[in-house]
Amino acid sequence: MIDGGTVLKRHCVPTESIVEFNLPGANGHLHVRAWAENGKYVNQIALFFSGKAWREIHFTSAAFQIRNLEENTISSASSIVAYKADAITNLTPEPYTAPPEKPGLARFQVQVNSDHPLPKRFELQSPTIVIDGQEILFPAIRFEQKQWMGISPLNC
């Protein structure tokens, strides 16, 4: 959850699992989609970025933190990976420049990994993001695990 965000349903499993929002202060130039998952091999929070006009994007640091809302504790990510149009690397504060022919449409994703299972209720706290030289505070995103029981459709 995030103020101004929309919670979507994941394909095939009707649970609230994805949040989409426009980054406040980015003049509608940056759209963010976020989801979290305790997986078989990796526990991760993924942030997907898209937009219409940005040329350069980066976080000021890799200081992402996971705040457990039930125990009021904070943990750091075990690793943070950046997926770019041309490479997959550890996230650094170096600017990522979109290819000139596709400003804002190039692939940019950040994967925040945790060695421990993600809590049932937590917030992802992110460092400041910089878009075309403009520093913007990145809001905390709240995730809450909900139990769901039902029959999934076949051929999903």
N, C-alpha and C positions, 0 to 999 in steps of 0.2 A: 504494500500500500504506500501511496505517496500522494500528498495534496495535488489535485489536478490530474492524477493518474487514472488509468482505466485498467481494471483487472479483467483479464481474458481467460478463456477456458483453453486448456491444452487439447490438441487434437486427440480424439478417441477416448480420453479419460476425462470425464466431466468434473474436474477439480479446479479451483482457483489456483493457478500456478504461474501465470505470466502477468507482469504489469508493464504498461506502456505509458510514456509521458513525454512531453516536450520539456527540454531542460529550461527551467526558469532563468530569464535573463539572456537567453541566446537568440532572442527575436525570432523564434520559430525555426531557427536554422539547424537545430539538433534534436532529433527524435531518439529516445532511448527505450529499449525493450530489455527487461530484466527477468531472470528466473533463477531459482535455486533448486539443487537436487543433491540428495545423499545417494550416490550411485554405488554400484558394485565395486568399482575400482578407484573412483575419485568423488570427493564431496566438493561441490563447486557452486559458485554463484557466477552466472554469465551476464555480461552487459553487452548489448548489441547497439551500435551507433549508426544512425543514418541521418540524412538531411539533404538540403537542396543546394547550398552555396558555400559551405566551408571548404577551405583549402588546406588548413593545417590544424591538427588537434593533438593534445597530449595532456597528461596529468602532471602536476608539479612534483609528484613523488609517487612511490609505490606503497604509501602508508595506508593501505586499506585495513579496516578493523571490523571485527564481527562482535557486536554487543549482544550478549545473551540477555533478553528482557526478563526472563524468569529468575535468573540468579544474579542479575546486575553485574556481570563480569564482562571483560573485554579480552579478546584474543586477536592475535595478528594472523594474517594469512600465511600458509606454509610456502606458497609460491603464487606468482601472478604472471600470467602469460598474455601477450598481446598478439592477436591475429590481425595481420594487415594484408592488403591486396597482394603484396609480394613476399611476405615472410611471416614466420611464426617465431617470436622471440620472447625473452623475459621482458616485462614492462619496465621501461626506463622513462625518465623525464624528457628524453629527446623528442622533439616534435616529429609527428608523422605527417607527411605531405601527401595529399591525394594526387593520383595521376592527373595531369592537366586536362585530359580528355573526359574525366569523370569527377569533377569536384563534388565532394559531399556524398557521392554515391559509391565510392570505393569501400571495400570491406574493412571494417574496424570493429574489433571485438576484444573485450577484456574478460579473462577467466580468472576468478579469484578462487584459489584452492585451499582447502583445510585438511589437515591430517586427521582431524577428529570429525565425527558426524556433526552436521549443523544442528543447532538447537531447534526446538519446536517453535519458539518465538524469538526472532532476532532482528537486528538492524544491521545493514551494511553501511558503514561510515566510510566515505571516500575522500581523498584529497581534492583540492581545487583542480578544476579542469580549465585548460586554456584553448580557446577556439579563435584562430586567426589573431592571436596576440591579446585577446580579451580574457582576463581571468574571471571565472564564474564559479561560485560556490556550488558544489555538487550536493544535492540534498540526500539525507539518510533515507534508505529504502527499507521498509519493514516487511518481513516475511513471517507468516504464521502458518504452521502445518495444521491441516484439518483432516480429520478422519473421514473417509468416505467408503461406503460399501454398496456394491451393486453388481450388475452384470455388464461387462464390457461387450460391445458388439463384436461379432465374428468378422474376420477379414479386416481388422483394423490396421 
